[in-house]
């Protein structure tokens, strides 16, 4: 089995827990200079690119500033920091439930993205933990949806990240979720749902489609009262929004879900009312490096169950 060559480290330090952007120049002779390529490739005006080059903010793999007139050379790697977007601060803490020399297990709050993406960059669990713990090498072994709370596994050493990521790829991690949703006495539970879920690029919501199932979820009723219920959800696969889609398909959409079924559309920035009542409660696995048996349980309480009136506003 061929080992992948680890990527070269960035010559630029992290900024607010966020890595510099890495750009490899592709083959081709369409550009005379590196500057011309960056203007064509990046979503930034030409004067912004020129300003970054003049200020020495774009560097090569050795950390040397790239001049405006540098000839285009396919295959070379450049590094730079994007300007961080204005982000609404998520007013909830990321709790560390376990830490050793190999991994960090964090309990992520609702509304906080796991890793930088799109308009969520410094206000992500990864960037926050890097700043909070002072561990610049921290990286995700998997991800949770931004609206979902609960346990996330991060790795400390980049050379070990693949071993932990393979746990999720090879389905060697036992995961349990908890949800609060309407109670339907006619719904026979427990049951296992199998369907094909697809997520199209640029479309917010995933959907079920005809074809070979690629999403499997077991749904169990834990308890119910006042027309609401607590459910234990155990996914065997990891399709985007899988549990949310399956609960909606059963006719008991998770409380606070703005997409399944479509009610309000995306949650506006700064609106932290009525969080999605979905929690990654349990994470269980055998550590591939140490051989330790780990079982972590989030102590978070879903507010639509513990104090519905407060959650509903």
C-alpha positions as CSV (number, residue, x, y, z in Angstrom):
1,X,0.0,0.0,0.0
2,X,1.5,3.3,-1.1
3,X,1.8,5.9,1.6
4,X,0.6,9.4,0.8
5,X,3.3,12.1,0.9
6,X,2.3,14.5,3.6
7,X,1.7,18.1,2.3
8,X,4.4,20.6,2.8
9,X,3.8,22.7,5.9
10,X,2.6,26.3,5.4
11,X,5.3,28.9,5.6
12,X,2.7,31.3,7.1
13,X,1.5,31.0,10.7
14,X,-2.2,30.5,11.4
15,X,-4.3,33.6,11.9
16,X,-7.0,33.4,14.6
17,X,-6.7,29.7,14.5
18,X,-7.2,29.6,10.7
19,X,-4.7,28.1,8.2
20,X,-3.4,30.1,5.3
21,X,-4.8,29.3,1.9
22,X,-2.7,26.9,-0.3
23,X,-2.8,27.3,-4.1
24,X,-1.0,25.1,-6.5
25,X,-0.6,26.5,-10.0
26,X,-2.1,24.1,-12.6
27,X,-0.6,23.1,-15.9
28,X,-1.2,25.4,-18.8
29,X,0.3,28.4,-20.6
30,X,-2.7,30.7,-20.5
31,X,-1.1,33.1,-18.1
32,X,2.2,35.1,-18.5
33,X,2.5,35.8,-14.8
34,X,1.4,34.4,-11.4
35,X,-0.5,37.7,-10.9
36,X,-2.6,37.1,-14.1
37,X,-3.5,33.6,-12.9
38,X,-4.5,34.8,-9.4
39,X,-6.7,37.6,-10.8
40,X,-8.5,35.0,-13.1
41,X,-8.8,32.4,-10.4
42,X,-9.6,34.1,-7.1
43,X,-12.9,35.8,-6.2
44,X,-11.2,39.2,-5.6
45,X,-10.8,42.3,-7.7
46,X,-7.5,42.8,-9.5
47,X,-6.5,45.8,-7.3
48,X,-6.9,43.6,-4.2
49,X,-4.6,41.0,-5.7
50,X,-2.1,43.7,-6.6
51,X,-2.3,45.1,-3.1
52,X,-1.6,41.7,-1.6
53,X,1.4,41.1,-3.9
54,X,2.8,44.6,-3.2
55,X,2.5,44.1,0.5
56,X,4.3,40.7,0.4
57,X,1.2,38.8,1.6
58,X,1.4,36.1,-1.1
59,X,4.4,33.9,-0.6
60,X,6.0,30.8,-2.1
61,X,6.6,27.5,-0.3
62,X,9.8,29.0,1.2
63,X,8.0,32.0,2.5
64,X,9.4,34.4,0.0
65,X,7.1,37.2,-1.2
66,X,5.9,36.8,-4.8
67,X,6.5,39.8,-7.0
68,X,3.9,41.1,-9.4
69,X,6.0,40.2,-12.5
70,X,6.9,36.7,-11.4
71,X,6.6,34.3,-14.4
72,X,3.9,31.7,-14.3
73,X,5.4,28.3,-13.4
74,X,3.0,25.3,-13.3
75,X,3.2,23.2,-10.2
76,X,4.5,25.7,-7.7
77,X,2.6,26.3,-4.5
78,X,1.6,29.7,-3.1
79,X,0.3,30.6,0.3
80,X,-1.7,33.6,1.6
81,X,-4.3,34.5,4.1
82,X,-7.8,35.6,3.0
83,X,-9.3,38.5,4.8
84,X,-11.6,37.0,7.5
85,X,-15.3,37.7,6.9
86,X,-17.4,39.6,9.4
87,X,-18.9,36.8,11.5
88,X,-21.6,36.8,14.1
89,X,-20.1,35.4,17.3
90,X,-21.9,32.3,18.5
91,X,-22.6,32.9,22.2
92,X,-22.1,29.3,23.3
93,X,-19.0,27.6,24.5
94,X,-17.2,24.6,23.0
95,X,-16.6,22.2,25.9
96,X,-13.7,19.8,25.9
97,X,-14.8,16.5,27.3
98,X,-11.6,14.6,26.7
99,X,-8.0,15.3,25.8
100,X,-4.8,13.3,25.5
101,X,-1.7,13.5,23.3
102,X,-3.5,12.1,20.3
103,X,-7.1,13.4,20.3
104,X,-9.4,16.0,21.6
105,X,-13.1,15.2,22.0
106,X,-15.2,18.4,22.0
107,X,-18.9,19.0,22.7
108,X,-19.9,21.5,20.0
109,X,-22.9,23.8,20.6
110,X,-25.7,24.5,18.1
111,X,-25.0,27.1,15.4
112,X,-21.2,26.6,15.4
113,X,-19.7,25.1,12.3
114,X,-17.1,22.3,12.8
115,X,-14.5,23.6,10.4
116,X,-14.0,26.8,8.3
117,X,-16.2,26.9,5.2
118,X,-17.9,29.7,3.3
119,X,-18.9,32.6,5.7
120,X,-17.9,30.6,8.8
121,X,-14.2,30.8,9.4
122,X,-12.8,32.0,12.7
123,X,-16.2,31.3,14.4
124,X,-15.9,27.5,14.0
125,X,-15.2,24.8,16.5
126,X,-11.8,24.0,15.0
127,X,-10.5,27.6,15.0
128,X,-11.9,28.2,18.5
129,X,-10.2,25.1,19.9
130,X,-6.9,25.9,18.3
131,X,-7.0,29.3,20.0
132,X,-8.4,27.9,23.3
133,X,-6.0,25.0,23.6
134,X,-3.0,26.5,21.9
135,X,-2.7,23.5,19.6
136,X,-2.1,24.7,16.0
137,X,-2.0,21.2,14.6
138,X,-5.5,20.3,15.7
139,X,-7.6,18.9,12.8
140,X,-11.0,17.3,12.4
141,X,-11.5,13.5,12.1
142,X,-15.1,14.1,11.0
143,X,-17.8,16.8,11.0
144,X,-21.1,17.7,12.4
145,X,-23.7,20.0,10.7
146,X,-23.5,23.6,11.9
147,X,-27.0,23.4,13.4
148,X,-26.4,20.1,15.2
149,X,-24.8,20.0,18.7
150,X,-22.7,17.3,20.3
151,X,-19.5,15.3,20.2
152,X,-16.8,15.9,17.6
153,X,-13.4,14.1,17.4
154,X,-10.3,16.1,16.6
155,X,-6.8,14.9,16.2
156,X,-3.6,16.4,17.6
157,X,-0.9,15.1,15.3
158,X,-1.4,15.5,11.5
159,X,0.5,12.3,10.7
160,X,-2.2,10.3,12.8
161,X,-5.2,12.0,11.3
162,X,-5.7,9.5,8.6
163,X,-5.9,6.6,11.1
164,X,-8.8,8.3,13.0
165,X,-10.6,9.4,9.8
166,X,-10.5,5.8,8.6
167,X,-12.6,4.8,11.7
168,X,-15.5,6.9,10.3
169,X,-14.9,5.8,6.7
170,X,-14.8,2.1,7.7
171,X,-17.8,2.5,10.0
172,X,-15.9,1.5,13.1
173,X,-17.3,4.3,15.2
174,X,-20.6,3.7,17.1
175,X,-22.6,7.0,17.1
176,X,-25.9,7.7,18.8
177,X,-28.0,10.9,18.4
178,X,-30.8,12.2,20.4
179,X,-33.7,14.3,19.0
180,X,-36.9,16.0,20.2
181,X,-39.7,15.9,17.7
182,X,-43.5,15.5,17.7
183,X,-45.0,12.3,19.1
184,X,-47.2,10.2,16.8
185,X,-48.9,7.3,18.6
186,X,-49.6,5.7,15.2
187,X,-45.9,5.5,14.3
188,X,-44.6,2.0,15.0
189,X,-41.1,2.2,16.5
190,X,-38.4,1.1,16.6
191,X,-37.8,0.8,12.9
192,X,-34.9,1.1,10.5
193,X,-35.2,3.4,7.5
194,X,-33.3,2.8,4.3
195,X,-33.4,5.2,1.4
196,X,-31.3,7.0,-1.2
197,X,-30.4,10.5,-0.2
198,X,-28.8,12.9,-2.6
199,X,-27.4,16.4,-2.0
200,X,-27.0,18.6,-5.0
201,X,-24.3,21.3,-5.1
202,X,-25.8,24.7,-4.5
203,X,-29.1,23.4,-3.1
204,X,-29.5,23.8,0.7
205,X,-31.7,20.7,1.3
206,X,-30.9,17.1,0.6
207,X,-33.7,14.9,-0.7
208,X,-34.7,11.3,-1.1
209,X,-34.6,9.8,-4.5
210,X,-35.2,6.5,-6.2
211,X,-32.4,4.0,-6.4
212,X,-30.1,1.9,-4.3
213,X,-30.3,3.0,-0.6
214,X,-27.2,4.8,0.7
215,X,-28.7,6.0,4.0
216,X,-29.6,3.7,6.9
217,X,-31.0,5.0,10.2
218,X,-32.5,3.2,13.2
219,X,-35.2,5.3,15.0
220,X,-36.3,4.4,18.6
221,X,-38.7,6.1,20.9
222,X,-37.3,6.9,24.3
223,X,-40.2,8.7,26.0
224,X,-43.0,11.1,25.3
225,X,-45.2,13.7,26.9
226,X,-47.4,16.7,25.9
227,X,-47.3,15.7,22.2
228,X,-43.5,15.7,22.1
229,X,-41.0,12.8,22.2
230,X,-37.4,12.0,22.7
231,X,-35.9,9.7,20.1
232,X,-32.7,7.8,19.9
233,X,-31.3,7.9,16.3
234,X,-28.5,5.5,15.2
235,X,-27.1,6.1,11.7
236,X,-25.2,3.3,10.0
237,X,-24.2,5.7,7.2
238,X,-23.3,9.3,7.0
239,X,-25.2,11.1,4.2
240,X,-25.7,14.9,4.5
241,X,-28.7,15.7,6.7
242,X,-29.5,12.0,6.9
243,X,-31.3,12.0,10.3
244,X,-33.2,15.2,9.5
245,X,-34.4,13.8,6.2
246,X,-35.5,10.5,7.7
247,X,-37.3,12.0,10.7
248,X,-39.2,14.4,8.3
249,X,-40.0,11.4,6.1
250,X,-41.6,9.7,9.1
251,X,-43.9,12.7,9.6
252,X,-42.1,13.8,12.8
253,X,-39.6,16.4,11.8
254,X,-37.0,17.4,14.4
255,X,-38.1,20.5,16.3
256,X,-36.3,23.7,15.1
257,X,-35.4,22.3,11.7
258,X,-35.7,25.1,9.1
259,X,-35.4,22.8,6.1
260,X,-37.2,19.5,6.7
261,X,-39.9,20.2,5.8
262,X,-39.1,23.7,4.5
263,X,-40.4,26.2,7.0
264,X,-38.3,29.2,7.1
265,X,-35.2,28.6,5.0
266,X,-31.7,29.1,6.3
267,X,-31.4,30.4,9.8
268,X,-30.3,34.1,9.7
269,X,-27.0,35.1,11.1
270,X,-27.3,36.1,14.7
271,X,-30.6,34.3,15.2
272,X,-29.9,31.8,18.0
273,X,-33.5,31.1,19.0
274,X,-35.0,27.7,18.8
275,X,-31.9,25.6,18.0
276,X,-32.3,22.4,16.1
277,X,-33.2,19.7,18.6
278,X,-30.6,17.2,17.4
279,X,-27.6,16.2,19.5
280,X,-24.7,13.8,18.8
281,X,-25.0,12.2,22.2
282,X,-22.6,9.2,22.1
283,X,-19.3,8.5,20.4
284,X,-17.6,5.1,20.9
285,X,-14.6,3.6,19.2
286,X,-11.3,1.8,19.7
287,X,-8.4,4.2,19.5
288,X,-6.3,3.1,16.4
289,X,-3.1,4.4,17.9
290,X,-3.3,3.5,21.6
291,X,-5.8,0.6,21.5
292,X,-7.9,2.2,24.2
293,X,-11.6,1.6,24.3
294,X,-13.4,5.0,24.3
295,X,-17.0,5.9,25.0
296,X,-18.0,9.5,25.3
297,X,-21.4,10.8,26.3
298,X,-22.5,14.5,25.9
299,X,-24.1,15.9,29.0
300,X,-26.0,18.5,27.0
301,X,-29.8,18.7,27.5
302,X,-32.1,19.4,24.6
303,X,-34.1,22.4,25.8
304,X,-37.3,21.6,23.9
305,X,-37.5,18.6,26.2
306,X,-36.3,20.0,29.5
307,X,-38.0,23.5,29.1
308,X,-40.1,23.7,26.0
309,X,-41.6,27.1,26.8
310,X,-38.1,28.6,27.1
311,X,-37.0,27.0,23.9
312,X,-40.1,28.1,22.0
313,X,-39.5,31.7,23.2
